[in-house]
Amino acid sequence: MASAWLLTILALLGIIAGSVLGQSRMLSVHLAAAGGGLLSGICLFWLMPEIAETSGWLVGIGVALAACAGLAGLDRYLLHTGLSPRHGVVGPLLIATAMHSFLDGWSVRAVAIQPLASIAVPIGLALHKVPEGLALGWITRRAMGSTGKAIAASGAVELMTLAGAAIERRADLSGEAAFGPWWTAVVLAVVAGSFLFLGLHTVAADRKKPGVVPVFLVGFATAGATAWFKR
C-alpha cells in the first residue's frame, strides 16, 4: 500500500498546484513521456515474458492488446475532449480519471511480486500522476469556477488509487483459488495492456512537441536495459 499512498499523494499535490497555480504544459508532457516510455518497456521486456511462461505468448499478447484497446476506447469515449473546459467535459473527465486511478492502484500491488518491478512501476506511474494531477486540477478549476470544489472533486477520484490497491490483494487470493496460475497471468496481461495504453497515449497525444519522443525512447530503453541486466 505504500506505493499506492505515494502515487495518491503525488496526484493530490499536482491537483493542488494545477488548481491554484496552473500548470507548465511542457514540463508535464515530458514527465508523462518519460513515464510512458518506462511503462511501455516494462510491458514488453518484463511482464510479457513472465506471462508467456504460464499462458504462452499468444494468449498473453492477445489479452494485453485487448486490455489496451478497451482502455483506448473508453478514453476516447469519455475523455476525448482535449483541455478545453467546455460544458459537459468535467463529468466524463472525472469518471475516466477514477478508472485510471483504480487501475494504477491495482497495478502497483499486482507487480509487487517482482523486486525490480515493485520499484520501477511506481516510478513510471508517478511520472504520470504528477502531470495527470496538474491537468485535472487545472481543468476542473476552470470548469467549476471554485478552487475548493476543484480540489475536492479531483482529489476524490484520485483516491480510487487506494481503493484499487486495497481490493487487489483479496481479489488476487480469490482468483488464484478459483483459476490457479492462469489468474495471475491474465491479471498481469491486463496490467501490461494498461501500461502499453499509457505509453502509446503519451506518444500519440504529444509526439509533435519538442523532446517528447526522445524522452519516451530514453524511458523505453532504460526499461529494456534493466530487464537485460536483471537476467
Beta strands, then each sheet from edge to edge (+ up, - down):
end
